[in-house]
Amino acid sequence: DGYTIRIIGNNSGNLPTQVNFGASSQTSREKSLLEVLECNTDEITSMSSMFRNCSNLTSLNLSDLNTENATSMAYMFYGCSSLISLDFSSFNTQNVNNMYSVFHNCKNLKSLNLSNFNTQNVTNMSNMFYGCSKLTSLDLSSFNTEKVTDKTDIFYSWTSSQKVYISSKWTLGTSF
């Protein structure tokens, strides 16, 4: 019913600088994406909307994604409403400056490992965890938000029973 994607490069060996498996509106193509294998992301600078609206994804192995050149992860998992857990422990986010709506409306996400996220260059975290209603706790103690200028509605729709752990490198502003 679904499909698997492999991206290895074109005939000349050149790799794309942006890959989108998703789209701004849900079509049958995005809904049926089940898995991504052998995705060479060595040259990717924008991961914006990469999995946007891939609503059938329940899990995703991210260990092979090379994120060291990425500067934007805006909308990366936006609308991935069936995702249950994600592990970003292998992600290198040192160059990322835009994390707008990364997990927006991932309403079934229960586990999110962001312990290695380097957020020292991020300026936009607006709507980052908007609608993540199944996350009972979130450890953001590794986050440095000193350069973030927009955290509007980062935890929109969260309830008092959901816990967020932050460090002294977190500036609150309009986060909650």
SVG drawing of the C-alpha trace seen along z (x, -y; Angstrom):
<svg xmlns="http://www.w3.org/2000/svg" viewBox="-5 -38 35 40">
<polyline fill="none" stroke="black" stroke-width="0.4" points="0.0,0.0 2.8,-2.4 6.2,-3.0 9.9,-3.3 12.3,-5.9 16.0,-5.7 18.1,-8.7 21.6,-8.0 22.5,-10.8 22.0,-11.4 24.1,-10.0 26.8,-12.6 27.1,-11.8 25.7,-15.2 23.3,-15.2 20.3,-17.5 20.5,-20.4 16.9,-19.9 14.6,-16.9 10.9,-17.0 9.0,-13.7 6.1,-15.7 4.1,-18.6 2.2,-21.6 -1.1,-19.8 -1.8,-16.1 -2.0,-14.1 -2.1,-10.3 1.6,-10.3 2.5,-11.8 0.0,-9.8 1.4,-6.5 5.1,-7.1 6.1,-4.3 9.9,-4.3 13.0,-6.1 16.2,-4.1 19.6,-5.0 18.9,-8.7 22.2,-10.4 21.8,-13.9 25.5,-14.9 24.8,-18.1 21.4,-19.0 21.2,-22.5 17.4,-22.8 15.4,-20.0 12.4,-22.3 9.1,-20.3 11.2,-17.1 8.5,-14.9 5.7,-17.4 2.2,-15.8 3.6,-12.2 0.7,-11.2 1.3,-7.4 4.8,-7.4 4.7,-5.9 8.4,-5.7 11.5,-6.8 15.2,-5.8 17.1,-9.0 20.5,-7.6 21.7,-7.8 20.6,-11.4 23.6,-13.7 22.4,-17.0 25.7,-18.9 25.1,-21.3 21.4,-21.9 20.4,-25.5 16.7,-25.0 14.4,-22.4 11.2,-24.4 8.1,-22.2 10.4,-19.1 7.8,-16.8 4.8,-19.1 1.6,-17.1 3.2,-13.7 0.3,-12.8 1.0,-9.1 4.6,-9.4 5.0,-7.9 8.7,-8.4 11.8,-10.1 15.4,-9.8 17.6,-12.7 20.7,-11.6 22.7,-11.3 21.6,-14.8 24.2,-17.6 22.2,-20.8 25.0,-23.2 24.3,-25.2 20.5,-25.2 18.9,-28.7 15.3,-27.9 13.2,-25.3 9.8,-26.9 7.0,-24.3 9.4,-21.3 7.0,-19.1 3.8,-21.1 0.7,-18.8 2.7,-15.6 -0.3,-14.8 0.6,-11.1 4.3,-11.7 5.0,-10.2 8.8,-10.1 11.3,-12.7 15.0,-12.5 16.6,-15.9 19.5,-15.5 22.1,-16.3 20.3,-19.2 22.7,-22.1 20.4,-25.2 23.1,-27.9 22.4,-29.4 18.7,-29.0 16.7,-32.3 13.2,-30.9 11.5,-28.2 7.9,-29.5 5.3,-26.7 8.0,-24.1 6.0,-21.7 2.5,-23.1 -0.1,-20.4 2.2,-17.7 -0.5,-16.7 0.8,-13.1 4.2,-14.2 4.0,-13.9 7.5,-15.3 10.2,-17.0 13.8,-17.5 15.1,-20.7 17.9,-21.1 20.5,-21.0 18.8,-23.9 20.5,-27.3 17.9,-29.9 20.1,-33.0 19.8,-33.9 16.2,-32.9 14.1,-35.9 10.8,-34.1 9.4,-31.5 5.8,-32.4 3.4,-29.5 6.3,-27.0 4.2,-24.9 0.7,-26.0 -2.1,-23.7 0.1,-22.1 -1.6,-21.4 -0.4,-21.7 0.1,-17.9 2.8,-18.1 6.3,-18.8 9.2,-20.7 12.7,-20.6 14.9,-23.5 18.3,-24.9 19.6,-28.3 20.5,-28.9 16.7,-29.1 15.2,-32.5 11.4,-32.3 10.0,-35.3 6.7,-34.2 7.4,-30.5 4.3,-29.5"/>
</svg>
